[in-house]
Amino acid sequence: MSIAITRILGRLKEKGGLRSEDIANIVALFPDKVSSWSNNEAFPSLKAQRLIAALDYTVERLSDFYAPDEIRLWLFAKHQMLKGERAIDLIRGGRTEEVLAIIEAVETGTCA
């Protein structure tokens, strides 16, 4: 399963323009921990796995609209549709559904 985490981390970096520091910030750990996951030297906790999976799904959805550097910016920017909150903070707080609802609205053209 650590190979799966390694692949997901690679996708987050490639498709989402995220760095190890960004991923570490999201899961509230030090960047060297993410590097150890990438190198199959350690395995993330269940909580970290859930956050990484939510982030992976979000990045995958955003990649239909944006380039990697735009995705990174989108995740870390405050959004009016998220009441001034950052998507990354909502994901970290277990509120990924709110972020996905905004992406759905963009996708269907129903956003204001």
N, C-alpha and C positions, 0 to 999 in steps of 0.2 A: 504494500500500500504506500510505502514511502516513495516509490517510483511515481505513483499517481500524484502525490503532493509535488514532487519535483516537476512533473509535467505541467501541473496547474500553475505553479510559480513561474515557470517559463512562459506560459501563455499570458499571464498577468503582465509580465515584463514586455513581451513582444506585442500583444494586441492592445494592452492598456497603457503602455508607456510608463508603467510603474517601476520604481527602483526598490531594491531590498529595504531601504530606509522607509519608503512609503508603506510597504507591506508591514514592516515592523511597527510603524506608527499606528496602523489600523488595528493590529492585534495586541497593541500595548506591550511590546517586547523590544529588546535591543536588536539592531540589524544583524549582529553576528549569529543570533538565533535563527533568523531566516536563512542566512548563508549555510548554517549547519543542516537545515532542512533540505536546501537545494543540493547539498553535497551528500545527502543520505547519511549524515553523521548523527542525526537526531530526528525525532518525530514530534510534530506539534500535538498539543493537547486537543481534546475533543472540542473545546470552546474555540480554539484557534482554527481547527479544521472547519468548523461551521462558518466562521467569519471568512475564511479563505474561499470556501465553496460559494457563499453568498456574493462575495466580491467577483469571483470568476464568472458567475451567471450574469451579474450586472455588466461586467466588462464585455462579455459576449453579446449581450443585447445592444450595448452602446456601439459596438464595432460595426453594426449595420449602418450607422449614421456618421461616425466620426473616425478620424485617424488616431493612432495611439497617443500623440502629444495632446490632441484635443480631448481625448477621454480622460487623461490625467487631470487636465485643467477642469473639465466638467465635474469630476469627482471631488475636487478640492475647492471649488468655487461655491459661494453662497448663491442660492437660487430663490427667486421670488416665489416660484411654484411650490417650494419647500418651506415657505414662510421664513425666508432668510437663513435657513440652515444649510449646511454642507451635506451632500450626499454621503460622503465618507463617514461623517459623524453619525448619520442615521444608520448606516450599515453597521458600524461599530456598536451602536446601541440596540441592535436587533430589530431595527425598523426598516429592513430592506424592502418590504412590501410597499412602503410609501415611495421609495425611490423607483421601484419597478412600475408603479402606477403613473409616475411622471413620464417615464420612458414610453409606456404604452400610449399615453396621451400624445406624445410627440410622434410616435409611429402612426397613429390613426388620424393625426391632424386635428385632434379635439382640444389641444392646449390653447389657453387664452393668450 
